[in-house]
Structures are given as structure tokens and as C-alpha cells.
Amino acid sequence: MKTANLILLASIVLAPSLAAAQAPASSPADVQKQKQDKKDDDSAKKDIQANAAEITADEGKIKDSHDGEDKAISANRVEEKADLASAAKDKTLTKKAKKTKKAAILKEMKAERKITRDQGDADRKPLEKDVRLDKAAVKDDQKNLDAKEAAETKEGGDKK
């Protein structure tokens, strides 16, 4: 009984030192690789944050462009209504002349709205492309970072 207790006590005392002896020693190359991996991870996280900030800024510009376009079209419609009312009240014109003037006003205002929309679309197109590309970059960077962390976690689990 006494020897069994001594063996048990010796195994308890020596177990941590045996485990430390079995653990692989970190070589300078491994330490350097770990530092570089940490730098790469930090850099990837900063890239993700920078791209997210760019996305937010570009989406704000897109919204502002839409708002400006909406205001311009609203002003165009107000002007159109005023011009149509003016043409309708003009006593010097015949019915046919009034109809022709109204048609010309509608055609002109429709052309102005088309120009406004086309200009807005042209302004937003590069921004929307940037947002799409930035979102894809964020998604890829996050996916790579998550995969790397999962691999490190798995390696850490295998070592234990």
C-alpha cells in the first residue's frame, strides 16, 4: 500500500515536468512565423474595417445622389404644373395652340427629367460598383480570417 501511494505521489509530482518535456520547443522560426501571422491577422482586420468605412461613405453618397435627383424631379414637376396652368389660362391662344403648347411643355419637362435621371445614374454607377466590390472584399477577407482562426483553433485542440 505504501509503494502504491509513493508511485501515485511521484506520478502527480512528475506529470507536469514530463508533459513539459514532451511539448515541442518553440524554435525561433516558429516564433517569427507566429508574429508574422499575428501581423497579417491585424492587417486583415484593419482592411476589413477600412472597407466597411468606405462602404458606409459610398452608400451615403448614393443616398445623397438619390435625394438630389428626387428634389430636382419634384421641382421639375412643380414647374411643369405651373407652365401647364399658365398655358391653360392664356386667353390669346386658340384651343389647338393651347394643346400644342401643353404638348411642348410636357415633352420638354419629360426630357429634363430623363436628363436628370441619366445624370444621377451616371453619378451613382461607379459608387455602386465600388460598394459591390468592397462588400465582396470584406466578405472574402472575413472568410479567410475565419478559416485561419478555425484552423488555428483546430491545431490548438489537436495539441492538447
C-alpha positions as CSV (number, residue, x, y, z in Angstrom):
1,M,0.0,0.0,0.0
2,K,2.9,2.3,0.8
3,T,4.6,1.8,-2.5
4,A,1.3,2.4,-4.4
5,N,0.9,5.8,-2.6
6,L,4.5,6.7,-3.4
7,I,4.1,5.8,-7.1
8,L,0.9,7.8,-7.2
9,L,2.5,10.7,-5.4
10,A,5.5,10.6,-7.8
11,S,3.3,10.5,-10.8
12,I,1.4,13.5,-9.6
13,V,4.6,15.5,-8.9
14,L,6.4,14.4,-12.1
15,A,3.4,14.7,-14.5
16,P,3.8,18.4,-15.2
17,S,7.5,18.1,-15.8
18,L,7.0,15.1,-18.1
19,A,4.3,17.0,-20.1
20,A,6.6,20.0,-20.4
21,A,9.4,17.7,-21.6
22,Q,7.1,16.1,-24.3
23,A,5.9,19.5,-25.6
24,P,7.8,20.6,-28.6
25,A,10.1,23.5,-28.1
26,S,9.3,26.7,-30.0
27,S,12.1,27.4,-32.5
28,P,12.9,31.0,-33.4
29,A,11.4,30.4,-36.8
30,D,8.1,29.3,-35.2
31,V,8.1,32.4,-33.0
32,Q,8.8,34.6,-36.0
33,K,6.0,32.9,-38.0
34,Q,3.6,33.4,-35.2
35,K,4.5,37.1,-35.0
36,Q,4.0,37.4,-38.8
37,D,0.7,35.6,-38.6
38,K,-0.5,38.0,-35.9
39,K,0.6,41.0,-38.1
40,D,-1.2,39.5,-41.0
41,D,-4.4,39.0,-39.0
42,D,-4.2,42.5,-37.6
43,S,-3.7,43.9,-41.1
44,A,-6.7,41.9,-42.5
45,K,-8.9,43.2,-39.6
46,K,-7.8,46.8,-40.4
47,D,-8.5,46.2,-44.1
48,I,-12.0,44.9,-43.2
49,Q,-12.7,48.0,-41.1
50,A,-11.4,50.3,-43.8
51,N,-13.5,48.7,-46.5
52,A,-16.5,48.8,-44.2
53,A,-15.9,52.6,-43.7
54,E,-15.6,53.0,-47.4
55,I,-18.9,51.1,-48.0
56,T,-20.7,53.3,-45.5
57,A,-19.3,56.5,-47.1
58,D,-20.2,55.4,-50.6
59,E,-23.7,54.3,-49.6
60,G,-24.2,57.8,-48.0
61,K,-23.1,59.4,-51.3
62,I,-25.5,57.2,-53.2
63,K,-28.3,58.2,-50.9
64,D,-27.5,61.8,-51.3
65,S,-27.5,61.4,-55.1
66,H,-30.9,59.8,-55.0
67,D,-32.2,62.6,-52.7
68,G,-30.8,65.3,-55.0
69,E,-32.3,63.6,-58.0
70,D,-35.7,63.3,-56.3
71,K,-35.6,67.0,-55.4
72,A,-34.7,68.0,-58.9
73,I,-37.6,65.9,-60.4
74,S,-40.0,67.3,-57.8
75,A,-39.0,70.9,-58.8
76,N,-39.4,69.9,-62.5
77,R,-42.9,68.6,-61.8
78,V,-43.9,71.8,-59.9
79,E,-42.6,73.9,-62.8
80,E,-44.4,71.7,-65.3
81,K,-47.7,72.1,-63.5
82,A,-47.2,75.9,-63.3
83,D,-46.4,76.1,-67.0
84,L,-49.4,73.9,-67.9
85,A,-51.7,76.1,-65.8
86,S,-50.3,79.2,-67.4
87,A,-50.9,77.8,-70.9
88,A,-54.4,76.8,-69.9
89,K,-55.2,80.3,-68.7
90,D,-53.7,82.1,-71.7
91,K,-56.7,83.8,-73.4
92,T,-54.7,84.7,-76.5
93,L,-54.2,81.1,-77.7
94,T,-56.7,79.1,-79.6
95,K,-57.7,75.6,-78.4
96,K,-55.3,74.0,-80.9
97,A,-52.5,76.3,-79.9
98,K,-53.1,75.6,-76.2
99,K,-53.0,71.9,-76.9
100,T,-49.8,72.2,-78.9
101,K,-48.2,74.4,-76.2
102,K,-49.1,71.9,-73.5
103,A,-47.7,69.0,-75.5
104,A,-44.5,71.0,-76.0
105,I,-44.3,71.7,-72.3
106,L,-44.8,68.1,-71.4
107,K,-42.2,66.9,-73.9
108,E,-39.7,69.4,-72.6
109,M,-40.2,68.6,-69.0
110,K,-40.1,64.8,-69.7
111,A,-36.7,65.4,-71.5
112,E,-35.4,67.3,-68.5
113,R,-36.4,64.6,-66.1
114,K,-34.7,62.0,-68.3
115,I,-31.5,64.0,-68.3
116,T,-31.7,64.3,-64.5
117,R,-32.2,60.6,-64.1
118,D,-29.5,59.7,-66.6
119,Q,-27.1,62.1,-64.9
120,G,-27.9,60.6,-61.4
121,D,-27.5,57.1,-62.7
122,A,-24.1,58.0,-64.2
123,D,-23.0,59.6,-60.9
124,R,-24.1,56.6,-58.9
125,K,-22.9,53.8,-61.2
126,P,-19.2,54.0,-60.1
127,L,-20.2,54.3,-56.5
128,E,-22.5,51.3,-56.6
129,K,-19.7,49.3,-58.3
130,D,-17.2,50.3,-55.5
131,V,-19.7,49.3,-52.9
132,R,-20.3,45.9,-54.6
133,L,-16.5,45.3,-54.8
134,D,-15.8,46.5,-51.3
135,K,-18.6,44.2,-49.9
136,A,-17.1,41.3,-51.8
137,A,-13.6,42.1,-50.5
138,V,-14.9,42.3,-46.9
139,K,-16.7,39.0,-47.3
140,D,-13.6,37.3,-48.7
141,D,-11.3,38.8,-46.1
142,Q,-13.6,37.8,-43.3
143,K,-14.0,34.3,-44.7
144,N,-10.2,33.9,-44.9
145,L,-9.7,35.3,-41.4
146,D,-12.4,33.0,-40.0
147,A,-10.9,30.0,-41.8
148,K,-7.5,30.8,-40.5
149,E,-8.8,31.2,-36.9
150,A,-10.7,27.9,-37.2
151,A,-7.5,26.1,-38.4
152,E,-5.6,27.6,-35.5
153,T,-8.3,26.5,-33.1
154,K,-8.3,23.1,-34.6
155,E,-4.5,22.9,-34.3
156,G,-4.6,24.1,-30.7
157,G,-7.2,21.4,-30.0
158,D,-5.1,18.7,-31.5
159,K,-2.0,19.6,-29.5
160,K,-3.9,19.4,-26.2
